[in-house]
Amino acid sequence: MARRQSPEADFDRRLLLAMGAGGAVFATLVARLSQLQFLEADHYEKLAAENHIRLVLSPPERGEILDRFGRPLASQRQAGRVSVVPERLTDAEATLKNLGRFIDLPEARVKRVLQDIQNNRLRRASFIPVTVVQELSYEEFARLRVRAVEMEGVDVEMASTRSYPRGRDFAHVLGYVARASADDITRMAEGRTGPELKTFEDLLRHPDIRVGRQGMERFAEDWLRGRPGRRRVVTNAHGRPMQELEQDPANAAVPGKDLYVTIDSELQRIAIERFEGESGAAVVVDVATGDVLAMVSTPAFDPNSFVNGISGKDYAELRDNPMAPLYPRAHGGVYPPGSTFKMVVATAALEAGVVKTSDTVRCGGSYRFGNRTWHCWKKGGHGTMNMHNALKHSCDVYFYEIARRTGVRKIAEVSHKFGFGETFVLGMTGGRSGLVPDPEWKQRARGEPWFEGETLNFGIGQGQLGTTPLQLALMTARIAATGAPLKPNLIGLGPPSPEDKTLDAPLDPAIMEIQKAGMYGVTSEPGGTAYRSGDLGLGGPRLAGKTGTAQVRRISAEERRKGIRGGEDIARELRDHALFVAYAPADNPKYAVSVIVEHGEGGSRTAAPVGRDILAAAIKMNSGRTPAYAKRAAVKTPDTDGAPEGDPA
Amino acid sequence: MSRDGYTGFTRGEARTSTARALQFANFGPLGKVARLPWSIILLIVGVGLTGAAMLFSVGWDPVAQAPSPEEAGLWRDHLSRLAVGFVLMITLALLPLGIWARLAWPAYATVIVLLVLVDFFGVMGGGAARWLKIGPIILQPSEPAKLAVTMALASYYQRAMPTGGQSPPLWVHGGALIIMLIPAALVFKQPNLSTALALAASGAMIIFFAGIAMRYVAGAMVLGLAMIPVIYTFVLEPYQRERVDTLIAGITGEATNGLGESYQIEQAKIAIGAGGLSGRGYLQGIQSQQEYVPEQHTDFILTIIAEEFGFLGAVGLLAVFAFLFAWSFMVAAKNRSWFGRLATIGATSTIAFFAIFNSGMVLGLLPVLGMPLPLISYGGTALITVMACFGLILSAHLHQDEKLSARGLF
């Protein structure tokens, strides 16, 4: 055994040993550093670049929807938005509570935001902000802007949001946009595959993107959406963009295209106001061009409330409202046309040759057929009626007789020629075809043969017959145009609506003149059912029209005996609908209108004045004048939106 | 004692005579302050200030080109802790070794009591009970334990070391082992593996320098190596095992999924590697600025140094540490008392253990354990402990000729 050294001497020896070991450790660390920072530096440099340069989807700005004269109906508006970033929130509930001190935050909203935060966290996308309030008022924005600085994870910024400056006026025409739901994504992504599908889905999920849910917003989705761009950005570990890199212009987002509708939004406004809170619909069509100039369904909902998600409570209120504001009456409401249909029956009878205009029928107030009695609306009867007078006085007995002579098939055929039983899309959703009954339909639907008695009801626009206000307006326009072909348009400049055909089934001008004369009689000859509403109030021009009353339910024999026809005696929802179709000026038709006032009872009393005022407004404002988009479409000159009002007729 | 061939003085004598010539040495504490090794202290503070600068970089928001509001506090906290630590270090440095030695056992006893209390009344945090809450004061007894165990072992050997140039018998080392193992076991149980390892490592170094026969050292090493597979299989928790697997995969270059346990080390390697020779420049470390490396303000702060100042910066920092440790070892060698020598060894080993383990872990050579980089990582208690350890080393330097008797020690 070696001689033991003293611990003191041994200490120095061991110190050398330890320092040698320390030196070895130091050398190892330096060697590792050189391996990483010299030998493999390029590799890690590349990994670092891959790490943080990312292509981020930049959403396109949605195209605007403008009216005939370039007034915005749906536009992108900059508004203050407050959002929270889940990754930066320590206590989401406390933060929202704090926010609630400065802005209005209902309980339901808080719940939804907390759910969204949870979802983002689950999707490992905590850096994606969750919108708390999409549109702040100016005061809220100013207040929050100052406060948010000290609130962890809260962002207050300006953001683009869809806005409908005309509110309810165009709810049923334009529909609305909303965040894409899972169903929307499935529906819209159909037919796309691979990377294109992925991009498209990412776009739809983008918090700034809204998709059309209903109406023209949905129909013209592809036209309005635009194409997303790609931005090269430096992102941090959580995927949050930190720095913009130089952008390739070819990768910029392409904004969506603007869309023009043929409607004159001022005429639309006047028409809605004219309903004075009653429910109903009105459609104005330009006789010469087929442009729809007004498309009213009232009451309506405010599409702005749907853009950022409507609360369940608010939606339930709309849904359960007895006035049915969600119901698109103008093109989706099916009503029996009542006496407004009599021109069609008269046309059918003349085409069939079963009656001459001079032929008369005696009206004693009722009509006996088989073993049943059909009543005329006038209890005492009209006396002897030719076609002109029958239209003017709206004599039911005359039309029972000629309908019976003409037969159901011929009336149905002529109905189709006028466009009844046909769905008009015109760039909207929710349109309905109504129903033109015939024996084949009855056999199919009910498994019963056609009873000839039903033909009589058909003859006065009642029974199974169902029409929409839009169809009635188109019928009126064709009569006013003396049977000339008519192509209905609602989209002035936008995607085509290929399903909508031109109404060009031949109509004999001579027969149309007879109908026009009858309609002129209604409004402009003493004794006409709408004589009081015949003057447009413009110091000369008159209108020509036809009143109608559509039964909501059958009148029982007992009520008929007691003379109860409606009014205060029965509940509102059981009262008859009032209808009126008209065109003006009578001598040189430019505009055709159809009006229905729900439960308005008498066509001549409630619907005719509304129709008259709408036509007068259209004439006064020259609603049919050259639209703004005509220039834009024809000459490719920049912006002519500036002076739509000064256009000559 | 090597005497200078030119003056004929040992270094200590030369310093004393110089100070005397300057009429300082006799002025009590003020003279002592003058005799402190200010260049070394400057180096220590310099490393601490580097830490503050790097924390400022961690808290930099590259988008706003301003300190981000959430992380702006990091470097300020560090600076104020550094100031507190500095005062503590200088104060401790001025304490004569006799006082240190007399405080050793009371400190050790207090720490043991506190560690036992933590076991019963400890506040849970991060899945472990490490803190004691006494009124408003929050104590983490495992931190003072590092210093207390060092002092206790040094004091123990001061008394147990036989006079007359003989090595202590084996049972003396056995006693030292027990003194070290009791607190180490208590800390391990919390669980706080990194501190337990630090305690064991510095204890082992003291026993080694106290002169335990080399055959036992060799035996312990062999035993330790043999235990590795056993510990891996039976002692480690699954998450710890995963860390070891990740480590081995990282060293052998095996592909990992870059997620979970391997994500942090993978991102750290990218940051370091992307730094290259001279780095991307201060505040320019993309990988670091974009929050790719988790725990960058604490355990992984070396990555931002390596990314922004490159190989030169990282090696420079390691070299400064190496120099400080070598200087401390020399302090130990020059001290006349066993207490002074071994206490310096223990304090140096504690700091060096963290520095080495932290760098090894960040560079992917050692498994990921919660080990701060001394003086640089964000964290108050660790910084104070390190400064206190330096205080002890400086005291040993200042009082290298102080003769300690066994009186008052037990």
HADDOCK unambig.tbl for C-alpha pairs under 7 A between the chains (distance, minus, plus):
assign (segid A and resid 6 and name CA) (segid B and resid 165 and name CA) 4.60 0.50 0.50
assign (segid A and resid 6 and name CA) (segid B and resid 166 and name CA) 5.52 0.50 0.50
assign (segid A and resid 6 and name CA) (segid B and resid 167 and name CA) 6.49 0.50 0.50
assign (segid A and resid 7 and name CA) (segid B and resid 165 and name CA) 6.27 0.50 0.50
assign (segid A and resid 7 and name CA) (segid B and resid 166 and name CA) 6.42 0.50 0.50
assign (segid A and resid 7 and name CA) (segid B and resid 167 and name CA) 5.51 0.50 0.50
assign (segid A and resid 7 and name CA) (segid B and resid 211 and name CA) 5.77 0.50 0.50
assign (segid A and resid 10 and name CA) (segid B and resid 211 and name CA) 6.81 0.50 0.50
assign (segid A and resid 11 and name CA) (segid B and resid 209 and name CA) 5.82 0.50 0.50
assign (segid A and resid 11 and name CA) (segid B and resid 211 and name CA) 6.92 0.50 0.50
assign (segid A and resid 12 and name CA) (segid B and resid 333 and name CA) 6.53 0.50 0.50
assign (segid A and resid 14 and name CA) (segid B and resid 209 and name CA) 6.59 0.50 0.50
assign (segid A and resid 29 and name CA) (segid B and resid 360 and name CA) 6.85 0.50 0.50
assign (segid A and resid 30 and name CA) (segid B and resid 315 and name CA) 6.42 0.50 0.50
assign (segid A and resid 33 and name CA) (segid B and resid 311 and name CA) 6.65 0.50 0.50
assign (segid A and resid 34 and name CA) (segid B and resid 311 and name CA) 7.00 0.50 0.50
assign (segid A and resid 36 and name CA) (segid B and resid 272 and name CA) 6.82 0.50 0.50
assign (segid A and resid 36 and name CA) (segid B and resid 273 and name CA) 4.74 0.50 0.50
assign (segid A and resid 37 and name CA) (segid B and resid 272 and name CA) 6.61 0.50 0.50
assign (segid A and resid 37 and name CA) (segid B and resid 273 and name CA) 4.46 0.50 0.50
assign (segid A and resid 37 and name CA) (segid B and resid 274 and name CA) 6.88 0.50 0.50
assign (segid A and resid 37 and name CA) (segid B and resid 275 and name CA) 6.48 0.50 0.50
assign (segid A and resid 37 and name CA) (segid B and resid 276 and name CA) 4.46 0.50 0.50
assign (segid A and resid 37 and name CA) (segid B and resid 277 and name CA) 6.32 0.50 0.50
assign (segid A and resid 37 and name CA) (segid B and resid 311 and name CA) 6.28 0.50 0.50
assign (segid A and resid 38 and name CA) (segid B and resid 276 and name CA) 6.11 0.50 0.50
assign (segid A and resid 38 and name CA) (segid B and resid 277 and name CA) 6.84 0.50 0.50
assign (segid A and resid 40 and name CA) (segid B and resid 273 and name CA) 6.57 0.50 0.50
assign (segid A and resid 41 and name CA) (segid B and resid 273 and name CA) 4.71 0.50 0.50
assign (segid A and resid 41 and name CA) (segid B and resid 274 and name CA) 5.56 0.50 0.50
assign (segid A and resid 41 and name CA) (segid B and resid 276 and name CA) 5.63 0.50 0.50
assign (segid A and resid 44 and name CA) (segid B and resid 270 and name CA) 4.88 0.50 0.50
assign (segid A and resid 44 and name CA) (segid B and resid 273 and name CA) 5.15 0.50 0.50
assign (segid A and resid 44 and name CA) (segid B and resid 274 and name CA) 5.14 0.50 0.50
assign (segid A and resid 45 and name CA) (segid B and resid 273 and name CA) 6.75 0.50 0.50
assign (segid A and resid 45 and name CA) (segid B and resid 274 and name CA) 4.34 0.50 0.50
assign (segid A and resid 47 and name CA) (segid B and resid 270 and name CA) 6.67 0.50 0.50
assign (segid A and resid 48 and name CA) (segid B and resid 270 and name CA) 6.13 0.50 0.50
assign (segid A and resid 48 and name CA) (segid B and resid 274 and name CA) 6.72 0.50 0.50
assign (segid A and resid 48 and name CA) (segid B and resid 287 and name CA) 6.32 0.50 0.50
assign (segid A and resid 236 and name CA) (segid B and resid 290 and name CA) 4.18 0.50 0.50
assign (segid A and resid 236 and name CA) (segid B and resid 291 and name CA) 6.01 0.50 0.50
assign (segid A and resid 236 and name CA) (segid B and resid 292 and name CA) 6.63 0.50 0.50
assign (segid A and resid 237 and name CA) (segid B and resid 290 and name CA) 5.96 0.50 0.50
assign (segid A and resid 237 and name CA) (segid B and resid 291 and name CA) 5.49 0.50 0.50
assign (segid A and resid 237 and name CA) (segid B and resid 292 and name CA) 4.54 0.50 0.50
assign (segid A and resid 242 and name CA) (segid B and resid 63 and name CA) 5.69 0.50 0.50
assign (segid A and resid 243 and name CA) (segid B and resid 63 and name CA) 6.10 0.50 0.50
